[in-house]
Amino acid sequence: MAKKWIAIGSILAMLSVLIGAFGAHIIEPIIGEERLTTYETGVQYHMMHALGILLIALMANSFGPKKALEWAARLLFIGIILFSGSLYVLSMTGIGIFGAITPLGGICFITGWILVIISVLKK
């Protein structure tokens, strides 16, 4: 489990840097300041949860693989796609319906972190 999620977390962190640079240097003049703020929120949550996936992988490496940790990593991954992905699309298109997807990603993030807590407290 650990190797796979270290690779995935690293790729996601790299993509966050690339997407952030794209926003700062290429699309900022195109989408405007308000939509750029939305875009940057997506980038911040993308990076935070990519690092969270790396943390979960290291925990699995130290404590041994647990189903709760595996599911936590999966949920953070899905959360990045839903939360950050919807904010990226919303900010670039201005189509408000994409904002309705964002809370689903937030629920995935919260549930993933709850599973991390459970895996640490459970013997």
MMTF fields as JSON, N, C-alpha, C and O atoms, coordinates in Angstrom:
{
  "mmtfVersion": "1.0.0",
  "mmtfProducer": "UNKNOWN",
  "numBonds": 491,
  "numAtoms": 492,
  "numGroups": 123,
  "numChains": 1,
  "numModels": 1,
  "chainsPerModel": [1],
  "groupsPerChain": [123],
  "chainIdList": ["A"],
  "bondAtomList": [4, 2, 8, 6, 12, 10, 16, 14, 20, 18, 24, 22, 28, 26, 32, 30, 36, 34, 40, 38, 44, 42, 48, 46, 52, 50, 56, 54, 60, 58, 64, 62, 68, 66, 72, 70, 76, 74, 80, 78, 84, 82, 88, 86, 92, 90, 96, 94, 100, 98, 104, 102, 108, 106, 112, 110, 116, 114, 120, 118, 124, 122, 128, 126, 132, 130, 136, 134, 140, 138, 144, 142, 148, 146, 152, 150, 156, 154, 160, 158, 164, 162, 168, 166, 172, 170, 176, 174, 180, 178, 184, 182, 188, 186, 192, 190, 196, 194, 200, 198, 204, 202, 208, 206, 212, 210, 216, 214, 220, 218, 224, 222, 228, 226, 232, 230, 236, 234, 240, 238, 244, 242, 248, 246, 252, 250, 256, 254, 260, 258, 264, 262, 268, 266, 272, 270, 276, 274, 280, 278, 284, 282, 288, 286, 292, 290, 296, 294, 300, 298, 304, 302, 308, 306, 312, 310, 316, 314, 320, 318, 324, 322, 328, 326, 332, 330, 336, 334, 340, 338, 344, 342, 348, 346, 352, 350, 356, 354, 360, 358, 364, 362, 368, 366, 372, 370, 376, 374, 380, 378, 384, 382, 388, 386, 392, 390, 396, 394, 400, 398, 404, 402, 408, 406, 412, 410, 416, 414, 420, 418, 424, 422, 428, 426, 432, 430, 436, 434, 440, 438, 444, 442, 448, 446, 452, 450, 456, 454, 460, 458, 464, 462, 468, 466, 472, 470, 476, 474, 480, 478, 484, 482, 488, 486],
  "bondOrderList": [1, 1, 1, 1, 1, 1, 1, 1, 1, 1, 1, 1, 1, 1, 1, 1, 1, 1, 1, 1, 1, 1, 1, 1, 1, 1, 1, 1, 1, 1, 1, 1, 1, 1, 1, 1, 1, 1, 1, 1, 1, 1, 1, 1, 1, 1, 1, 1, 1, 1, 1, 1, 1, 1, 1, 1, 1, 1, 1, 1, 1, 1, 1, 1, 1, 1, 1, 1, 1, 1, 1, 1, 1, 1, 1, 1, 1, 1, 1, 1, 1, 1, 1, 1, 1, 1, 1, 1, 1, 1, 1, 1, 1, 1, 1, 1, 1, 1, 1, 1, 1, 1, 1, 1, 1, 1, 1, 1, 1, 1, 1, 1, 1, 1, 1, 1, 1, 1, 1, 1, 1, 1],
  "groupList": [{"groupName": "MET", "atomNameList": ["N", "CA", "C", "O"], "elementList": ["N", "C", "C", "O"], "formalChargeList": [0, 0, 0, 0], "bondAtomList": [1, 0, 2, 1, 3, 2], "bondOrderList": [1, 1, 2], "singleLetterCode": "M", "chemCompType": "L-PEPTIDE LINKING"}, {"groupName": "ALA", "atomNameList": ["N", "CA", "C", "O"], "elementList": ["N", "C", "C", "O"], "formalChargeList": [0, 0, 0, 0], "bondAtomList": [1, 0, 2, 1, 3, 2], "bondOrderList": [1, 1, 2], "singleLetterCode": "A", "chemCompType": "L-PEPTIDE LINKING"}, {"groupName": "LYS", "atomNameList": ["N", "CA", "C", "O"], "elementList": ["N", "C", "C", "O"], "formalChargeList": [0, 0, 0, 0], "bondAtomList": [1, 0, 2, 1, 3, 2], "bondOrderList": [1, 1, 2], "singleLetterCode": "K", "chemCompType": "L-PEPTIDE LINKING"}, {"groupName": "TRP", "atomNameList": ["N", "CA", "C", "O"], "elementList": ["N", "C", "C", "O"], "formalChargeList": [0, 0, 0, 0], "bondAtomList": [1, 0, 2, 1, 3, 2], "bondOrderList": [1, 1, 2], "singleLetterCode": "W", "chemCompType": "L-PEPTIDE LINKING"}, {"groupName": "ILE", "atomNameList": ["N", "CA", "C", "O"], "elementList": ["N", "C", "C", "O"], "formalChargeList": [0, 0, 0, 0], "bondAtomList": [1, 0, 2, 1, 3, 2], "bondOrderList": [1, 1, 2], "singleLetterCode": "I", "chemCompType": "L-PEPTIDE LINKING"}, {"groupName": "GLY", "atomNameList": ["N", "CA", "C", "O"], "elementList": ["N", "C", "C", "O"], "formalChargeList": [0, 0, 0, 0], "bondAtomList": [1, 0, 2, 1, 3, 2], "bondOrderList": [1, 1, 2], "singleLetterCode": "G", "chemCompType": "PEPTIDE LINKING"}, {"groupName": "SER", "atomNameList": ["N", "CA", "C", "O"], "elementList": ["N", "C", "C", "O"], "formalChargeList": [0, 0, 0, 0], "bondAtomList": [1, 0, 2, 1, 3, 2], "bondOrderList": [1, 1, 2], "singleLetterCode": "S", "chemCompType": "L-PEPTIDE LINKING"}, {"groupName": "LEU", "atomNameList": ["N", "CA", "C", "O"], "elementList": ["N", "C", "C", "O"], "formalChargeList": [0, 0, 0, 0], "bondAtomList": [1, 0, 2, 1, 3, 2], "bondOrderList": [1, 1, 2], "singleLetterCode": "L", "chemCompType": "L-PEPTIDE LINKING"}, {"groupName": "VAL", "atomNameList": ["N", "CA", "C", "O"], "elementList": ["N", "C", "C", "O"], "formalChargeList": [0, 0, 0, 0], "bondAtomList": [1, 0, 2, 1, 3, 2], "bondOrderList": [1, 1, 2], "singleLetterCode": "V", "chemCompType": "L-PEPTIDE LINKING"}, {"groupName": "PHE", "atomNameList": ["N", "CA", "C", "O"], "elementList": ["N", "C", "C", "O"], "formalChargeList": [0, 0, 0, 0], "bondAtomList": [1, 0, 2, 1, 3, 2], "bondOrderList": [1, 1, 2], "singleLetterCode": "F", "chemCompType": "L-PEPTIDE LINKING"}, {"groupName": "HIS", "atomNameList": ["N", "CA", "C", "O"], "elementList": ["N", "C", "C", "O"], "formalChargeList": [0, 0, 0, 0], "bondAtomList": [1, 0, 2, 1, 3, 2], "bondOrderList": [1, 1, 2], "singleLetterCode": "H", "chemCompType": "L-PEPTIDE LINKING"}, {"groupName": "GLU", "atomNameList": ["N", "CA", "C", "O"], "elementList": ["N", "C", "C", "O"], "formalChargeList": [0, 0, 0, 0], "bondAtomList": [1, 0, 2, 1, 3, 2], "bondOrderList": [1, 1, 2], "singleLetterCode": "E", "chemCompType": "L-PEPTIDE LINKING"}, {"groupName": "PRO", "atomNameList": ["N", "CA", "C", "O"], "elementList": ["N", "C", "C", "O"], "formalChargeList": [0, 0, 0, 0], "bondAtomList": [1, 0, 2, 1, 3, 2], "bondOrderList": [1, 1, 2], "singleLetterCode": "P", "chemCompType": "L-PEPTIDE LINKING"}, {"groupName": "ARG", "atomNameList": ["N", "CA", "C", "O"], "elementList": ["N", "C", "C", "O"], "formalChargeList": [0, 0, 0, 0], "bondAtomList": [1, 0, 2, 1, 3, 2], "bondOrderList": [1, 1, 2], "singleLetterCode": "R", "chemCompType": "L-PEPTIDE LINKING"}, {"groupName": "THR", "atomNameList": ["N", "CA", "C", "O"], "elementList": ["N", "C", "C", "O"], "formalChargeList": [0, 0, 0, 0], "bondAtomList": [1, 0, 2, 1, 3, 2], "bondOrderList": [1, 1, 2], "singleLetterCode": "T", "chemCompType": "L-PEPTIDE LINKING"}, {"groupName": "TYR", "atomNameList": ["N", "CA", "C", "O"], "elementList": ["N", "C", "C", "O"], "formalChargeList": [0, 0, 0, 0], "bondAtomList": [1, 0, 2, 1, 3, 2], "bondOrderList": [1, 1, 2], "singleLetterCode": "Y", "chemCompType": "L-PEPTIDE LINKING"}, {"groupName": "GLN", "atomNameList": ["N", "CA", "C", "O"], "elementList": ["N", "C", "C", "O"], "formalChargeList": [0, 0, 0, 0], "bondAtomList": [1, 0, 2, 1, 3, 2], "bondOrderList": [1, 1, 2], "singleLetterCode": "Q", "chemCompType": "L-PEPTIDE LINKING"}, {"groupName": "ASN", "atomNameList": ["N", "CA", "C", "O"], "elementList": ["N", "C", "C", "O"], "formalChargeList": [0, 0, 0, 0], "bondAtomList": [1, 0, 2, 1, 3, 2], "bondOrderList": [1, 1, 2], "singleLetterCode": "N", "chemCompType": "L-PEPTIDE LINKING"}, {"groupName": "CYS", "atomNameList": ["N", "CA", "C", "O"], "elementList": ["N", "C", "C", "O"], "formalChargeList": [0, 0, 0, 0], "bondAtomList": [1, 0, 2, 1, 3, 2], "bondOrderList": [1, 1, 2], "singleLetterCode": "C", "chemCompType": "L-PEPTIDE LINKING"}],
  "groupTypeList": [0, 1, 2, 2, 3, 4, 1, 4, 5, 6, 4, 7, 1, 0, 7, 6, 8, 7, 4, 5, 1, 9, 5, 1, 10, 4, 4, 11, 12, 4, 4, 5, 11, 11, 13, 7, 14, 14, 15, 11, 14, 5, 8, 16, 15, 10, 0, 0, 10, 1, 7, 5, 4, 7, 7, 4, 1, 7, 0, 1, 17, 6, 9, 5, 12, 2, 2, 1, 7, 11, 3, 1, 1, 13, 7, 7, 9, 4, 5, 4, 4, 7, 9, 6, 5, 6, 7, 15, 8, 7, 6, 0, 14, 5, 4, 5, 4, 9, 5, 1, 4, 14, 12, 7, 5, 5, 4, 18, 9, 4, 14, 5, 3, 4, 7, 8, 4, 4, 6, 8, 7, 2, 2],
  "groupIdList": [1, 2, 3, 4, 5, 6, 7, 8, 9, 10, 11, 12, 13, 14, 15, 16, 17, 18, 19, 20, 21, 22, 23, 24, 25, 26, 27, 28, 29, 30, 31, 32, 33, 34, 35, 36, 37, 38, 39, 40, 41, 42, 43, 44, 45, 46, 47, 48, 49, 50, 51, 52, 53, 54, 55, 56, 57, 58, 59, 60, 61, 62, 63, 64, 65, 66, 67, 68, 69, 70, 71, 72, 73, 74, 75, 76, 77, 78, 79, 80, 81, 82, 83, 84, 85, 86, 87, 88, 89, 90, 91, 92, 93, 94, 95, 96, 97, 98, 99, 100, 101, 102, 103, 104, 105, 106, 107, 108, 109, 110, 111, 112, 113, 114, 115, 116, 117, 118, 119, 120, 121, 122, 123],
  "secStructList": [7, 2, 2, 2, 2, 2, 2, 2, 2, 2, 2, 2, 2, 2, 2, 2, 2, 2, 2, 2, 2, 2, 0, 0, 0, 0, 0, 2, 2, 2, 2, 7, 2, 2, 2, 2, 2, 2, 2, 2, 2, 2, 2, 2, 2, 2, 2, 2, 2, 2, 2, 2, 2, 2, 2, 2, 2, 2, 2, 2, 2, 2, 2, 7, 7, 7, 2, 2, 2, 2, 2, 2, 2, 2, 2, 2, 2, 2, 2, 0, 0, 0, 0, 0, 2, 2, 2, 2, 2, 2, 2, 2, 2, 7, 7, 4, 4, 4, 4, 4, 6, 2, 2, 2, 2, 2, 2, 2, 2, 2, 2, 2, 2, 2, 2, 2, 2, 2, 2, 2, 2, 7, 7],
  "xCoordList": [0.815, 0.0, 0.857, 0.572, 1.907, 2.678, 3.324, 3.238, 3.967, 4.654, 3.694, 3.981, 2.552, 1.558, 1.101, 1.046, 0.772, 0.243, 1.326, 1.031, 2.573, 3.669, 3.82, 4.002, 3.746, 3.836, 2.656, 2.845, 1.452, 0.261, 0.305, 0.036, 0.638, 0.723, 1.77, 1.553, 2.901, 3.96, 3.522, 3.776, 2.866, 2.36, 1.326, 1.345, 0.432, -0.587, 0.031, -0.426, 1.064, 1.742, 2.415, 2.336, 3.075, 3.709, 2.663, 2.878, 1.531, 0.466, -0.068, -0.416, -0.132, -0.587, 0.34, -0.124, 1.634, 2.606, 2.438, 2.432, 2.304, 2.126, 0.837, 0.834, -0.248, -1.537, -1.486, -2.048, -0.813, -0.656, 0.155, -0.196, 1.24, 2.065, 1.279, 1.379, 0.503, -0.342, -1.307, -1.506, -1.896, -2.831, -2.158, -2.693, -0.986, -0.297, 0.28, 0.311, 0.732, 1.468, 0.699, 1.044, -0.327, -0.996, -2.448, -2.862, -3.221, -4.655, -5.09, -6.221, -4.217, -4.603, -5.171, -6.234, -4.501, -5.07, -6.362, -7.115, -6.612, -7.778, -9.034, -10.111, -8.895, -10.094, -10.456, -11.588, -9.546, -9.843, -9.56, -9.379, -9.526, -9.098, -10.049, -9.6, -11.357, -12.322, -12.251, -12.206, -12.242, -12.179, -10.803, -10.681, -9.758, -8.424, -8.382, -7.707, -9.093, -9.161, -9.771, -9.294, -10.806, -11.425, -10.428, -10.307, -9.719, -8.706, -7.625, -7.235, -7.149, -6.091, -6.558, -5.766, -7.834, -8.381, -8.274, -7.902, -8.598, -8.451, -7.019, -6.772, -6.072, -4.65, -4.219, -3.506, -4.649, -4.263, -4.779, -4.032, -6.046, -6.608, -6.001, -5.832, -5.677, -5.022, -3.694, -3.424, -2.861, -1.552, -1.692, -1.006, -2.577, -2.733, -3.091, -2.567, -3.976, -4.443, -3.515, -3.525, -2.713, -1.64, -0.629, -0.166, -0.295, 0.603, -0.054, 0.622, -1.363, -2.095, -1.985, -1.83, -2.065, -1.911, -0.508, -0.341, 0.498, 1.865, 1.969, 2.608, 1.352, 1.351, 0.694, 1.214, -0.433, -1.14, -0.272, -0.226, 0.413, 1.293, 2.424, 2.774, 2.992, 4.062, 3.53, 4.215, 2.306, 1.683, 1.501, 1.771, 1.044, 0.85, 2.178, 2.251, 3.225, 4.556, 5.046, 5.711, 4.724, 5.169, 4.295, 4.805, 2.969, 2.032, 1.536, 0.853, 1.874, 1.341, 0.078, -0.638, -0.186, -1.363, -2.655, -2.801, -3.562, -4.88, -5.915, -5.679, -7.057, -8.123, -8.554, -8.836, -8.605, -9.022, -8.06, -8.49, -6.759, -5.783, -5.897, -5.792, -6.111, -6.291, -7.494, -7.421, -8.594, -9.788, -9.588, -10.116, -8.837, -8.55, -7.801, -8.136, -6.792, -6.03, -6.931, -6.861, -7.766, -8.696, -9.628, -9.862, -10.152, -11.094, -10.418, -11.02, -9.176, -8.468, -8.217, -8.327, -7.884, -7.678, -8.962, -8.942, -10.07, -11.362, -11.731, -12.268, -11.437, -11.714, -10.963, -11.517, -9.707, -8.929, -9.603, -9.747, -10.009, -10.653, -11.945, -12.168, -12.795, -14.097, -13.981, -14.545, -13.257, -13.178, -12.327, -12.819, -11.055, -10.16, -10.529, -10.534, -10.836, -11.197, -12.395, -12.4, -13.42, -14.607, -14.276, -14.817, -13.393, -13.003, -12.184, -12.319, -11.331, -10.564, -11.511, -11.385, -12.451, -13.384, -14.288, -14.52, -14.792, -15.645, -14.918, -15.473, -13.677, -12.946, -12.611, -12.557, -12.387, -12.024, -13.238, -13.146, -14.371, -15.548, -16.571, -17.332, -16.593, -17.6, -18.976, -19.953, -19.061, -20.335, -20.576, -19.894, -21.556, -21.792, -22.157, -21.921, -22.721, -23.151, -21.977, -22.165, -20.776, -19.612, -19.356, -18.752, -19.818, -19.693, -20.499, -20.201, -21.518, -22.339, -21.584, -21.953, -20.542, -19.743, -18.754, -18.394, -18.323, -17.274, -17.567, -16.671, -18.774, -19.031, -18.87, -18.527, -19.117, -18.911, -17.441, -17.114, -16.562, -15.132, -14.786, -13.959, -15.423, -15.197, -15.626, -14.958, -16.735, -17.196, -16.18, -15.91, -15.621, -14.579, -13.364, -12.81, -12.944, -11.81, -12.093, -11.277, -13.237, -13.584, -13.649, -13.121, -14.287, -14.405, -13.036, -12.759, -12.188, -10.832, -10.063, -9.4, -10.148, -9.435, -10.034, -9.306, -11.34, -11.96, -11.403, -11.136, -11.228, -10.665, -9.221, -8.796, -8.465, -7.099, -7.162, -6.41, -8.046, -8.197, -8.583, -8.017, -9.54, -9.977, -8.825, -8.652, -8.037, -6.946, -5.872, -5.219, -5.686, -4.688, -5.2, -4.443, -6.472, -7.028, -7.399, -7.447, -7.66, -8.065, -6.832, -5.796, -6.962, -5.836, -5.851, -4.978],
  "yCoordList": [-1.197, 0.0, 1.258, 2.205, 1.274, 2.499, 2.987, 4.17, 2.084, 2.489, 3.134, 4.185, 2.486, 2.984, 4.387, 5.27, 4.604, 5.896, 6.961, 8.146, 6.571, 7.549, 8.049, 9.245, 7.143, 7.539, 8.428, 9.472, 8.024, 8.805, 10.179, 11.192, 10.219, 11.496, 12.419, 13.627, 11.858, 12.66, 13.214, 14.377, 12.382, 12.84, 13.949, 14.957, 13.758, 14.779, 16.088, 17.165, 16.007, 17.221, 17.938, 19.162, 17.178, 17.756, 18.444, 19.56, 17.766, 18.351, 19.637, 20.58, 19.674, 20.878, 22.052, 23.167, 21.807, 22.862, 23.315, 24.512, 22.35, 22.692, 23.477, 24.477, 23.025, 23.699, 25.102, 26.047, 25.23, 26.543, 27.497, 28.668, 26.991, 27.821, 28.231, 29.369, 27.302, 27.596, 28.732, 29.648, 28.66, 29.702, 31.048, 32.078, 31.044, 32.296, 32.965, 34.193, 32.177, 32.745, 32.786, 33.561, 31.974, 31.895, 32.36, 33.207, 31.813, 32.126, 33.316, 33.783, 33.815, 34.96, 36.122, 36.638, 36.549, 37.677, 37.326, 38.219, 36.058, 35.63, 35.537, 35.964, 34.977, 34.688, 35.78, 35.811, 36.657, 37.732, 37.342, 36.169, 38.363, 38.175, 37.304, 36.442, 37.524, 36.766, 35.273, 34.446, 34.935, 33.52, 32.936, 31.735, 33.777, 33.288, 32.876, 31.909, 33.601, 33.241, 31.851, 31.056, 31.565, 30.232, 29.182, 28.119, 29.48, 28.575, 28.293, 27.144, 29.353, 29.198, 28.37, 27.637, 28.481, 27.635, 26.17, 25.326, 25.867, 24.501, 24.013, 22.874, 24.875, 24.507, 24.24, 23.272, 25.092, 24.916, 23.596, 22.859, 23.304, 22.053, 20.847, 19.787, 21.009, 19.95, 19.59, 18.419, 20.612, 20.352, 19.805, 18.85, 20.404, 19.926, 18.445, 17.696, 18.037, 16.657, 15.699, 14.5, 16.206, 15.38, 15.057, 13.922, 16.059, 15.824, 14.91, 14.104, 15.033, 14.127, 12.682, 11.777, 12.467, 11.11, 10.587, 9.419, 11.447, 11.028, 10.669, 9.678, 11.462, 11.176, 9.832, 9.04, 9.578, 8.31, 7.141, 6.105, 7.309, 6.245, 5.978, 4.824, 7.029, 6.856, 6.219, 5.413, 6.584, 5.941, 4.449, 3.631, 4.094, 2.68, 1.95, 0.784, 2.634, 2.034, 1.802, 0.802, 2.715, 2.605, 1.681, 0.844, 1.833, 1.091, -0.196, -0.992, -0.397, -1.534, -1.13, -0.222, -1.805, -1.439, -1.713, -2.747, -0.79, -0.932, -0.534, 0.354, -1.19, -0.853, 0.601, 1.268, 1.091, 2.479, 3.449, 4.455, 3.156, 4.031, 3.951, 4.965, 2.756, 2.597, 3.412, 4.119, 3.307, 4.063, 5.561, 6.361, 5.942, 7.365, 7.938, 9.017, 7.219, 7.676, 7.756, 8.718, 6.755, 6.769, 7.977, 8.646, 8.241, 9.354, 10.705, 11.609, 10.855, 12.108, 12.262, 13.364, 11.173, 11.192, 11.613, 12.492, 10.976, 11.318, 12.765, 13.493, 13.164, 14.535, 15.56, 16.6, 15.272, 16.177, 16.312, 17.415, 15.187, 15.224, 16.041, 16.917, 15.754, 16.422, 17.875, 18.774, 18.1, 19.445, 20.356, 21.344, 20.019, 20.882, 20.886, 21.936, 19.716, 19.634, 20.497, 21.183, 20.469, 21.294, 22.781, 23.585, 23.155, 24.562, 25.006, 26.138, 24.111, 24.451, 24.694, 25.688, 23.785, 23.908, 25.13, 25.884, 25.323, 26.475, 27.787, 28.683, 27.891, 29.145, 29.408, 30.564, 28.369, 28.575, 28.765, 29.437, 28.177, 28.273, 29.283, 29.84, 29.522, 30.396, 29.75, 30.421, 28.45, 27.73, 27.301, 26.42, 27.939, 27.772, 26.38, 26.043, 25.561, 24.212, 23.373, 22.455, 23.682, 22.93, 23.162, 22.323, 24.304, 24.57, 23.611, 23.433, 22.987, 22.024, 20.727, 19.972, 20.467, 19.248, 19.415, 18.443, 20.641, 20.927, 20.351, 19.744, 20.508, 19.956, 18.432, 17.903, 17.735, 16.278, 15.957, 15.02, 16.74, 16.571, 16.887, 16.208, 17.926, 18.267, 17.151, 16.881, 16.507, 15.366, 14.231, 13.574, 13.998, 12.965, 13.312, 12.439, 14.585, 15.006, 14.743, 14.139, 15.193, 15.047, 13.576, 13.187, 12.764, 11.335, 10.667, 9.812, 11.051, 10.504, 10.802, 9.921, 12.043, 12.398, 11.697, 11.339, 11.5, 10.732, 9.314, 8.766, 8.717, 7.361, 7.325, 6.332, 8.387, 8.457, 8.45, 7.724, 9.246, 9.29, 7.917, 7.452, 7.274, 5.943, 4.954, 4.153, 4.998, 4.027, 4.228, 3.269, 5.458, 5.731, 5.3, 4.751, 5.543, 5.236, 3.77, 3.263, 3.094, 1.688, 0.813, 1.018, -0.152, -1.063, -2.217, -3.082],
  "zCoordList": [0.0, 0.0, 0.0, -0.734, 0.822, 1.015, -0.28, -0.609, -1.012, -2.249, -3.236, -3.81, -3.42, -4.372, -3.992, -4.848, -2.723, -2.303, -2.199, -2.355, -1.939, -1.997, -3.427, -3.652, -4.388, -5.799, -6.184, -6.809, -5.82, -6.17, -5.501, -6.148, -4.222, -3.512, -4.11, -4.21, -4.508, -5.126, -6.474, -6.787, -7.264, -8.568, -8.368, -9.073, -7.409, -7.148, -6.662, -7.045, -5.822, -5.357, -6.528, -6.636, -7.404, -8.582, -9.466, -9.94, -9.683, -10.502, -9.875, -10.587, -8.56, -7.875, -8.168, -8.407, -8.15, -8.464, -9.915, -10.203, -10.82, -12.239, -12.471, -13.19, -11.865, -12.029, -11.413, -11.965, -10.274, -9.646, -10.513, -10.652, -11.093, -11.979, -13.221, -13.679, -13.759, -14.917, -14.584, -15.383, -13.403, -12.984, -12.795, -13.206, -12.174, -11.878, -13.119, -13.202, -14.074, -15.204, -16.514, -17.405, -16.645, -17.945, -17.882, -18.673, -16.95, -17.011, -16.168, -16.304, -15.303, -14.463, -15.282, -14.937, -16.349, -17.097, -17.848, -18.236, -18.047, -18.822, -17.957, -18.374, -16.751, -15.95, -14.95, -14.467, -14.633, -13.69, -12.252, -11.924, -11.402, -10.016, -9.19, -8.434, -9.33, -8.52, -8.829, -7.919, -10.11, -10.484, -10.188, -9.946, -10.204, -9.847, -8.375, -8.021, -7.523, -6.098, -5.931, -5.122, -6.682, -6.655, -7.118, -6.508, -8.193, -8.746, -7.696, -7.488, -7.041, -6.033, -4.839, -4.247, -4.482, -3.411, -3.811, -2.996, -5.065, -5.566, -5.469, -5.073, -5.83, -5.779, -4.337, -4.074, -3.403, -1.997, -1.426, -0.784, -1.66, -1.154, -1.865, -1.263, -3.132, -3.902, -3.232, -2.967, -2.959, -2.354, -0.937, -0.572, -0.132, 1.251, 1.296, 2.12, 0.417, 0.473, -0.265, 0.013, -1.203, -1.775, -0.675, -0.563, 0.132, 1.268, 2.296, 2.934, 2.458, 3.343, 2.889, 3.708, 1.584, 1.038, 1.337, 1.687, 1.199, 1.537, 3.017, 3.371, 3.875, 5.31, 5.601, 6.387, 4.976, 5.172, 4.72, 5.383, 3.595, 3.101, 4.09, 4.335, 4.656, 5.645, 6.925, 7.555, 7.307, 8.471, 8.219, 9.098, 7.02, 6.68, 6.692, 7.079, 6.268, 6.263, 7.692, 7.961, 8.607, 9.996, 10.832, 11.578, 10.707, 11.549, 10.912, 11.558, 9.664, 8.932, 8.193, 8.616, 7.096, 6.307, 7.076, 7.728, 6.989, 7.609, 6.577, 5.759, 6.617, 5.668, 5.81, 4.814, 7.039, 7.254, 6.58, 6.014, 6.636, 5.982, 4.467, 3.776, 3.957, 2.505, 2.033, 1.028, 2.766, 2.39, 2.584, 1.813, 3.599, 3.812, 2.612, 2.125, 2.139, 0.969, -0.261, -1.026, -0.446, -1.586, -1.528, -2.535, -0.34, -0.199, -0.412, -0.992, 0.048, -0.221, -1.716, -2.253, -2.384, -3.837, -4.559, -5.42, -4.196, -4.805, -4.465, -5.3, -3.235, -2.823, -3.656, -4.011, -3.971, -4.824, -6.185, -6.712, -6.741, -8.059, -7.996, -8.832, -7.003, -6.924, -6.462, -7.085, -5.383, -4.805, -5.681, -6.225, -5.813, -6.581, -8.055, -8.697, -8.589, -10.002, -10.338, -11.36, -9.483, -9.756, -9.656, -10.414, -8.729, -8.628, -9.836, -10.298, -10.349, -11.556, -12.732, -13.447, -12.919, -14.047, -13.853, -14.798, -12.65, -12.354, -12.65, -13.287, -12.184, -12.367, -13.828, -14.247, -14.601, -16.006, -16.913, -17.94, -16.54, -17.41, -16.911, -17.703, -15.608, -15.027, -14.926, -14.593, -15.211, -15.152, -13.702, -13.179, -13.07, -11.641, -11.182, -10.022, -12.044, -11.644, -11.145, -10.346, -11.609, -11.141, -9.657, -8.988, -9.141, -7.714, -6.865, -5.683, -7.444, -6.702, -6.43, -5.53, -7.192, -7.015, -5.864, -5.2, -5.635, -4.652, -3.264, -2.676, -2.709, -1.371, -1.285, -0.228, -2.385, -2.371, -2.125, -1.397, -2.733, -2.479, -1.041, -0.432, -0.49, 0.914, 1.851, 2.849, 1.531, 2.331, 2.259, 3.265, 1.085, 0.946, 1.801, 2.47, 1.787, 2.619, 4.095, 4.791, 4.565, 5.982, 6.375, 7.417, 5.553, 5.847, 5.845, 6.685, 4.913, 4.869, 6.144, 6.692, 6.62, 7.848, 9.067, 9.993, 9.074, 10.167, 10.183, 11.252, 9.011, 8.941, 9.429, 10.019, 9.194, 9.735, 11.258, 11.907, 11.826, 13.282, 13.819, 14.808, 13.174, 13.604, 13.545, 14.463, 12.482, 12.343, 13.404, 13.816, 13.844, 14.88, 16.251, 17.052, 16.522, 17.841, 18.016, 19.137, 16.906, 16.966, 17.168, 16.535, 18.049, 18.299, 17.353, 17.42]
}
